[in-house]
Every structure is written in structure tokens, then in C-alpha cells.
Amino acid sequence: MQLHGKEAMIVATITGKNTGKPLHGANLGYMGIDCEDGGQVQGDVEGRYFLVILTNCDVVVIARTKGYRGLGVHELG
């Protein structure tokens, strides 16, 4: 994925693998691979997550919540 401009926004919903329902209270974060950027965000009341990232940085996005382990890690860049 190639992004242009100063920043981009990831809009995500984190759902349970078995139920497909939104997981409220999860944490969505990212770490820069080739830069020192990083951050995290909690979801809103509807289970959506809005994460602003810099476009000149490759990042790894990580989702975590209680009761789940081994959640997928996705690289954006």
C-alpha cells in the first residue's frame, strides 16, 4: 500500500473469530518499522477504532484484548 500526504487514518472494527461480533474494550496500536512513530487507541462506543498514522513510515498494526491471544499482526507499508 502506498499512501500520499502527511497522514492517513485506519478505521477498523475488531471482531471475535467465532462470533463475528465487535470486541469492545480492545486496544489497537501500531509501531513504526522504519521510523520512530507509534501509538494506540481505544474503540468508540460502536466498536470502531480510528488510528492516525504517518504516511512516510512502514508500520505494524497490533490488536489486543482480554481473553484472546495470537491475534493477527498486519504490516502496512
Secondary structure, 3 states (H helix, E strand, C coil): CCCCCCEEEEEEECECCCCCCECCCCEEEEEECCCCCEEEEECCCCCEEEEEEECCCCEEEEEECCCCCCCCEEEEC
